[in-house]
Amino acid sequence: MPNSFKIPSPNPLLIVISGPSGVGKDSVLQRMQERGLPFDFVVTATTRERRESETDGKDYWFVSKDEFARMIEEDELIEYAIVYGDYKGIPKKGVREALAKGKDVVMRIDVQGAETVRKLAHGALLIFITCEGEDELERRLRERKTETDDSLSLRIATARKELQRIEAFDYVIVNQDFHLDDTVDKVRAIITAEHLRVHQRKVDL
C-alpha cells in the first residue's frame, strides 16, 4: 500500500509587532524591509501629523480625521484606536489580499491595537518588543526629542502601562541598543518556528 502521508503547506501568518513607544518597533520593521525578508508589510493609517523623517505610504498613511471617519463608517479597518490623541488603524484590504496569496503579513500596532487584533483573529502571532527596563525606556523617549513636555509625560506614563500587558503576547524580544540585527534575527526565527508547527495557526478575517 502506498504511503499517503503528506506534510501540509504552512498557512500564511498574520504577525503583529507591538510594544511601548521608544522600544524600536519602527527600526525593527525598517531593517526587516532593508534585508528583503519575504513578508508583506502593512502600513498603518493615522491622523497624526507627519514627522520630517517620515514618508506617506511607507511609514504610515497620513489621512485627515474626516477621511479616517469615512474609513470607520465603511468598515475598511481591521482595528482602530485613539493613540496619544490621534487615530490609528489597519486597513483590511491589503491584509486580506496578501493572506489570500499565501504571504505572511507583518504589521506594527500599538499594544491596545494588538489585543484587539487577537480578539478578531485568534490565529494572529503577537510579538512584544521591549527594552532592558523602564529607566531605559524613559531615556529613549526623552532622547527622541519629538514631543512637547506634556506629550512626553503622557507617552512615558502610557509606555509604563503598556509594559504590563506582556502576558497578552506569544513572544517577547528585548531590543538592545546597537543590536538591531539580532532582534530581526529573533523575529525571523520565531516566524520560521511557527511555520514548522504540527498544528498550524489559521487566520480568519
ZAMAR-904558 format. One record per residue (C-alpha): residue in one letter; x, z, y. Coordinates in steps of 0.001 Angstrom, whole numbers, padded with zeros to 6 digits, always signed. Each point is the difference from the previous one (the first is absolute). Layout:
ZAMAR-904558
AXZY
...
This chain:
ZAMAR-904558
M+000000+000000+000000
P+001489-000962+003406
N+000894+002754+002408
S-002673+000062+002718
F+001789+002529+002202
K+000425-001217+003545
I+001395+001859+003009
P-002507-000443+002845
S+001086-001306+003397
P+000324+002820+002538
N-002817+000403+002506
P+000854-000532+003672
L+000507+003280+001842
L-001369+001244+003297
I+002921+002033+001338
V-000479+002384+002921
I+003085+001147+001921
S-000927+003063+002037
G+001337+003183+001550
P+000259+001722+003385
S+001198-001697+003171
G+003766-000068+000326
V+000941-000187-003688
G+000876-003718+000134
K-002973-001774-001607
D+000392-003023+002276
S+003726-000206-000753
V-000655+000155-003753
L-002490-002868+000139
Q+002256-002027+002278
R+002954+000379-002384
M-002208-000937-002976
Q-000912-003204+001838
E+003609-000683+001026
R+001046+000257-003639
G-002659-002518-000982
L-001763+002248-002473
P-002888-001827-001714
F-002912+001819+001597
D-002800-000964+002342
F+000305+002176+003106
V-003306+000787+001721
V+000005+000389+003773
T-002087+002807+001516
A-002297-000655+002959
T+000235+002467+002894
T-001399+000496+003484
R+003123+001710+001340
E+002301-001691+002471
R+002826-002100-001410
R+003483+001442+000437
E+002756-002267+001312
S+001724-000125-003386
E-003176-001020-001873
T-001391-003443-000866
D-003709-000759-000269
G-000901-001085-003528
K+003218+001392-001455
D+000099+003703+000863
Y-003741+000291+000712
W-002942-002131+001043
F-000530+001255+003554
V-003698-000352+000853
S-002377+001241+002686
K-002447+002819-000685
D-002843-002510+000247
E+001621-002198-002670
F+000622+003031-002209
A-003639+001042+000389
R-001041-003490-001115
M+002237+000290-003081
I-001664+003310-000889
E-003503-001447+000456
E+000840-003045-002121
D+001430+002235-002768
E+003367-001760+000204
L+002137+003130-000512
I+000950+001874-003162
E+000407+003175+002023
Y+000390+000991+003611
A+000690+003184+001899
I+000782+001350+003448
V+003705+000806+000125
Y+001369+001689+003136
G-002966-001307+002000
D+000204-003619-001199
Y-001697-001818-002870
K+001925-001309-003012
G-001392-001875-002970
I+000871-002264-002953
P-001716-003431-000107
K-001571-000717-003423
K+000496-003742-000140
G+003761-000164-000426
V+000040+002789-002591
R-002673-001585-002177
E+001588-003452+000181
A+003416+001304-001063
L-001372+002093-002877
A-002062-002964-001205
K+003238-002014-000239
G+001585+002749-002108
K+002341+001169+002768
D+000901+003614+000675
V-001223+001109+003425
V+001957+002469+002125
M-001548+001641+003043
R+001097+002716+002389
I-002736+002459+000933
D-000158+003460+001550
V-000659+002934-002319
Q-003711+000226+000841
G-000458-003712-000704
A+001918+000203-003281
E-002425+002592-001317
T-002920-002220+001045
V+001481-002931-001933
R+000333+002200-003090
K-003738+000739+000172
L-000855-003705+000292
A+002589-001299-002477
H+000790+002623-002638
G+002738-002154-001494
A+002027-000130+003222
L+003616+001213-000240
L+000734+002535+002758
I+003623+000650+001028
F+000744+002782+002500
I+003093-000521+002180
T+001454+003126+001599
C+003254+001385+001393
E+002073+003082-000757
G-002346+002489+001706
E-002132+000849+003028
D+002954+000567+002328
E+001439-003408-000905
L-003413-001588+000531
E-000315+001498+003488
R+003546-001132+000877
R-000781-003588-000990
L-003228-000056+001993
R+001720+001361+003108
E+002867-002487-000267
R-002390-002984-000085
K-000920+000656+003662
T-003143-002173-000320
E-002535+002695+000996
T-001001+002074+002999
D+000527+003749-000386
D-003676+000565-000818
S-000087-002875-002504
L+003218+001221-001607
S-001399+003512-000472
L-003124-001437-001642
R+002075-002265-002245
I+002255+002865-001119
A-002966+002280-000741
T-001768-002786-001943
A+003156-000849-001945
R+000409+003640-001065
K-003578-000007-001319
E+000559-003306-001803
L+002985+001443-001866
Q-002470+002348-001699
R-001981-002927-001484
I+002699-000986-002469
E-002097+001084-003007
A-002359-002936+000595
F+002787-002480-000874
D+001540-001330-003219
Y+003673-000003+001029
V+002143+001473+002762
I+003254-001445+001371
V+002318+001743+002485
N+001204-002677+002434
Q+003379+001362+001076
D+001733-001242+003143
F+002373-002909-000690
H-001313-000397-003580
L-002775-002513+000642
D+000991-002287-002870
D-000084+002962-002400
T-003587+000666+001092
V-000951-003647-000516
D+001651+000047-003447
K-002126+003019-000946
V-003196-001701+001199
R+000875-003066-002049
A+000825+002140-003079
I-003405+001707+000230
I-001788-003352+000168
T+002032-001353-002938
A-000834+003073-002078
E-003695-000316+000832
H-000006-003570-001326
L+001429+001306-003285
R-002805+002499-000596
V-001974-000370-003186
H-003194+000859+001881
Q+000110-002156+003106
R-001475+000897+003370
K-002919-002198+000968
V-001122-000484+003588
D-003547-000947+000915
L-000763-000649+003671
